[in-house]
Amino acid sequence: MLQIRKEQLQVFEALKKTKFIETMEKQLKINFPQKVGVITSQALSLLINTTIIKLEKFNIVRECDVERYLYLMFTFSFNIDSDFEYRWIQDILVDEVLSGDLKMKLMYQIAEQKINDYK
C-alpha cells in the first residue's frame, strides 16, 4: 500500500499554490493590464499570496473562488476587505453561516448590481 507522508503532502500543496499564483499573475496581467502594469511581478505575487492566506480565514479556499475575489479586488479596490465604501464585502466575508462558494456568489451578484447601477 502506498503511503504519503505529511511532509510530502505539504510539498504537493506548496507546488499547487505556486502554480496557482503564477496562473493568476498571468490572468490578472491579461484582464487588468493598467492596474497590474504599476505593480512589480514580486509585489503582484505577494498580493495574491496574501489574499489566499486572508481568504482562508473566511472559508474561501477553492481556487475558482480566490480567482473571483481577486477579480473583485482589481475591479473595485485592492483594500476591498477594509475600505468602508465596500462594507457589503466585509459583511459577507465575516458571515459564518455562508460557505465560501455562497459568499462569492453573493459578492458577485451585488457587484453586478452596483456596476449596472453605475452605468
PyMOL commands that set and color helices and strands:
alter all, ss='L'
color gray80, all
select helices_A, chain A and resi 6-31+33-36+41-56+63-75+84-94+100-118
alter helices_A, ss='H'
color red, helices_A
deselect
rebuild
show_as cartoon
